[in-house]
């Protein structure tokens, strides 16, 4: 089985490449759309090929999709949707959704995922406009706009399989698109042993800071948490706020408000940190607060739980419902108070949470999920 992976330049991709090459050595091609002239920011793996306009329209793409059995789209974009629509009918398409790519296509759900205080911060923003300065760049932008018009909408019913970080999101996508008929399949990004079981991250000794959110996206609902923490945060505690990717305008507003409300106790993380450094930063925290409603920050949440942190989530959030159904002990943002911030390490709760995480996200489970792709697709092909 030959697989073409259509990727984006994101920090999860290197782990995914290692995983698929371990399970299907030599059977993968990893494509990122962009120019070879501009180095990738996050992806370091040398197996990646770059696809520019020539690749799309002058033979490269058509040659690739003739010689593969499966296309896996890691985060749906206009370009990856366009590629999927060009694939022969016998090629199976897997849409591995990350959250933002399908939530943005369901406007009401996305709107309802931002709480009132945070929403008021962004309501008057003008959408950012990117200007292309060269004639060649403008020409390519126009051609892409014409060629790829409605490609995402048209590609929805071309998908054979769909994956999401949590199965709960499958029903959200089913309800969001009447033409969506893909079957569910679970994909993962890298081996959990490298993310969750780092030695920096297994102790709470000396940890007293609070981690809030995972990015500079409004769906983190930072303002509501800042208001809640303002009157209950201990004086010797730092509020650590990861803001290294997302909306730049929103990021600057959150940094300004954070310093106004907490002064020297506010610590924004604006630069990209390698995984080991980020794990050390989480290790310095005893509390993790993720104020999302939609599915987001699952890796951060699981990492925090495995490290024995007290994790607060909103009760209406997709991940709160998912984890509590599994039997994981998490706290609710709605019940957060000063007493709850006085961390008490209940070893039985920590060990139970770790056992559930090992059962559902062990290396063995992730490798088996990856192996199942071949079995499921070959079995599906044999029925046609």
Secondary structure in CASP SS format (residue, H / E / C, confidence):
PFRMAT SS
TARGET T0000
AUTHOR 0000-0000-0000
METHOD secondary structure of the structure
MODEL  1
X C 1.00
X C 1.00
X E 1.00
X E 1.00
X E 1.00
X E 1.00
X E 1.00
X C 1.00
X C 1.00
X C 1.00
X C 1.00
X C 1.00
X H 1.00
X H 1.00
X H 1.00
X H 1.00
X H 1.00
X H 1.00
X H 1.00
X H 1.00
X H 1.00
X H 1.00
X H 1.00
X C 1.00
X C 1.00
X C 1.00
X C 1.00
X E 1.00
X E 1.00
X E 1.00
X E 1.00
X E 1.00
X E 1.00
X C 1.00
X C 1.00
X C 1.00
X C 1.00
X C 1.00
X C 1.00
X C 1.00
X C 1.00
X C 1.00
X C 1.00
X C 1.00
X C 1.00
X C 1.00
X C 1.00
X E 1.00
X E 1.00
X E 1.00
X E 1.00
X C 1.00
X H 1.00
X H 1.00
X H 1.00
X H 1.00
X H 1.00
X C 1.00
X C 1.00
X H 1.00
X H 1.00
X H 1.00
X H 1.00
X H 1.00
X H 1.00
X H 1.00
X C 1.00
X C 1.00
X C 1.00
X E 1.00
X E 1.00
X E 1.00
X E 1.00
X E 1.00
X C 1.00
X C 1.00
X C 1.00
X H 1.00
X H 1.00
X H 1.00
X H 1.00
X H 1.00
X H 1.00
X H 1.00
X H 1.00
X H 1.00
X C 1.00
X C 1.00
X C 1.00
X C 1.00
X C 1.00
X E 1.00
X E 1.00
X E 1.00
X E 1.00
X E 1.00
X C 1.00
X C 1.00
X C 1.00
X H 1.00
X H 1.00
X H 1.00
X H 1.00
X C 1.00
X C 1.00
X C 1.00
X H 1.00
X H 1.00
X H 1.00
X H 1.00
X H 1.00
X H 1.00
X C 1.00
X C 1.00
X C 1.00
X H 1.00
X H 1.00
X H 1.00
X H 1.00
X H 1.00
X H 1.00
X H 1.00
X C 1.00
X C 1.00
X C 1.00
X C 1.00
X C 1.00
X C 1.00
X C 1.00
X C 1.00
X C 1.00
X C 1.00
X C 1.00
X C 1.00
X H 1.00
X H 1.00
X H 1.00
X H 1.00
X H 1.00
X H 1.00
X H 1.00
X H 1.00
X H 1.00
X H 1.00
X H 1.00
X H 1.00
X H 1.00
X C 1.00
X C 1.00
X C 1.00
X H 1.00
X H 1.00
X H 1.00
X H 1.00
X H 1.00
X H 1.00
X H 1.00
X H 1.00
X C 1.00
X C 1.00
X E 1.00
X E 1.00
X E 1.00
X C 1.00
X C 1.00
X C 1.00
X C 1.00
X H 1.00
X H 1.00
X H 1.00
X H 1.00
X H 1.00
X H 1.00
X H 1.00
X H 1.00
X H 1.00
X C 1.00
X C 1.00
X C 1.00
X C 1.00
X C 1.00
X C 1.00
X E 1.00
X E 1.00
X C 1.00
X C 1.00
X C 1.00
X C 1.00
X C 1.00
X C 1.00
X C 1.00
X H 1.00
X H 1.00
X H 1.00
X H 1.00
X C 1.00
X C 1.00
X C 1.00
X H 1.00
X H 1.00
X H 1.00
X C 1.00
X C 1.00
X C 1.00
X C 1.00
X C 1.00
X C 1.00
X C 1.00
X E 1.00
X E 1.00
X E 1.00
X E 1.00
X C 1.00
X C 1.00
X C 1.00
X E 1.00
X C 1.00
X H 1.00
X H 1.00
X H 1.00
X C 1.00
X H 1.00
X H 1.00
X H 1.00
X H 1.00
X H 1.00
X H 1.00
X H 1.00
X H 1.00
X H 1.00
X C 1.00
X C 1.00
X C 1.00
X C 1.00
X C 1.00
X C 1.00
X C 1.00
X C 1.00
X E 1.00
X E 1.00
X E 1.00
X E 1.00
X C 1.00
X C 1.00
X C 1.00
X E 1.00
X C 1.00
X H 1.00
X H 1.00
X H 1.00
X H 1.00
X H 1.00
X H 1.00
X H 1.00
X H 1.00
X H 1.00
X H 1.00
X H 1.00
X H 1.00
X H 1.00
X H 1.00
X H 1.00
X H 1.00
X H 1.00
X H 1.00
X E 1.00
X E 1.00
X E 1.00
X E 1.00
X C 1.00
X C 1.00
X C 1.00
X C 1.00
X C 1.00
X H 1.00
X H 1.00
X H 1.00
X H 1.00
X H 1.00
X H 1.00
X H 1.00
X H 1.00
X H 1.00
X C 1.00
X E 1.00
X E 1.00
X E 1.00
X E 1.00
X E 1.00
X E 1.00
X C 1.00
X C 1.00
X C 1.00
X C 1.00
X C 1.00
X C 1.00
X C 1.00
X H 1.00
X H 1.00
X H 1.00
X H 1.00
X H 1.00
X H 1.00
X H 1.00
X H 1.00
X H 1.00
X C 1.00
X C 1.00
X C 1.00
X E 1.00
X E 1.00
X E 1.00
X E 1.00
X C 1.00
X C 1.00
X C 1.00
X C 1.00
X H 1.00
X H 1.00
X H 1.00
X H 1.00
X H 1.00
X H 1.00
X H 1.00
X H 1.00
X H 1.00
X C 1.00
X C 1.00
X C 1.00
X C 1.00
X E 1.00
X E 1.00
X H 1.00
X H 1.00
X H 1.00
X C 1.00
X C 1.00
X H 1.00
X H 1.00
X H 1.00
X H 1.00
X C 1.00
X C 1.00
X C 1.00
X C 1.00
X C 1.00
X H 1.00
X H 1.00
X H 1.00
X H 1.00
X H 1.00
X H 1.00
X H 1.00
X H 1.00
X H 1.00
X H 1.00
X H 1.00
X H 1.00
X H 1.00
X H 1.00
X H 1.00
X C 1.00
X H 1.00
X H 1.00
X H 1.00
X H 1.00
X H 1.00
X H 1.00
X H 1.00
X H 1.00
X H 1.00
X H 1.00
X H 1.00
X H 1.00
X H 1.00
X H 1.00
X H 1.00
X H 1.00
X H 1.00
X H 1.00
X H 1.00
X H 1.00
X C 1.00
X C 1.00
END
